[in-house]
Amino acid sequence: MLPRQQLLDLIRAALNEDIGSGDITTEATLPAEARGTALATAKAALVVAGIDVFGEVFRTLDPALVFRALCKDGEPVEKGAPLAEVEGSLASILTAERVALNLFQRLSGIATLTQQFVAAVAGTRARILDTRKTVPGLRILDKYAVRAGGGRNHRFALYDGVLIKDNHIAAAGGIAVAVKRCRERIPHTLKIEVEVKNLSELEEALTAGADAVLLDNMGLDEMSRAVARVAGRIPLEASGNMSLARVREVAAVGVDLISVGALTHSVAAADISLNVTQVKGT
């Protein structure tokens, strides 16, 4: 479940951005008493994510609107499937429409792509992870959508996990010193993951006592050698330019985790429409 107050704050900010001083088109074309019903439909096959967010946008703008979800998050649906229905003031429905669809389409797009990556590595030990490459302000939703698609979340933010990356290593003066400093300063309950670019850096990370290693932009042969060297003693994560075309090959070398920035940083919105199906009082 998404933290309700955080979700409401996000929705209110989005509505304020879109509406500002008022929806001049709707106010000019519709009488205030106009009522009706609108139906959201999948215009392509997709995995649903954010159905409650979709409804919450309408309810936040106008608590009198009646929202009926016709699907649930994580559910795969076919083209033409009805997803939700909203009933009440047509002015409220039309004013909230764009914000509601923007969020619903993005989240369902993330879930759909995530499910494709999860399916591509099925039968291997690899698990699909997201990254912090999310839209600023939408991370809580983006990462929720990854879970709805069957993926797993990497650390949520900088405060809840240690990942020593190349710039940390360069600034600290090497892998060994970076790991040593972290070990001295972080709680014993936190693990330390180190990003490495080659097998030499992998050896440094292992010697330094890393709890997990991220293999950054390695080729398949080098990754395979890294898997053999570690032999399951600590988790290995593969990352860097992961695509559906190559993720199965990466999983086949035996890594434990594959992080995919594309799940959230460049995902295509799912194709969802909202159409008025019934009108009263115009």
Secondary structure, 3 states (H helix, E strand, C coil): CCCHHHHHHHHHHHHHHHHCCCCHHHHHHCCCCCEEEEEEEECCCEECCCHHHHHHHHHHHCCCCEEEECCCCCCEECCCCEEEEEEEEHHHHHHHHHHHHHHHHHHHHHHHHHHHHHHHCCCCCCEEECCCCCCCCCHHHHHHHHHHCCCECCCCCCCCCEEECHHHHHHHCCHHHHHHHHHHHCCCCCCEEEEECCHHHHHHHHHHCCCEEEEECCCHHHHHHHHHHHCCCCCEEEECCCCCCCHHHHHHCCCCEEECCHHHHCCCCCCEEEEEEEEECC
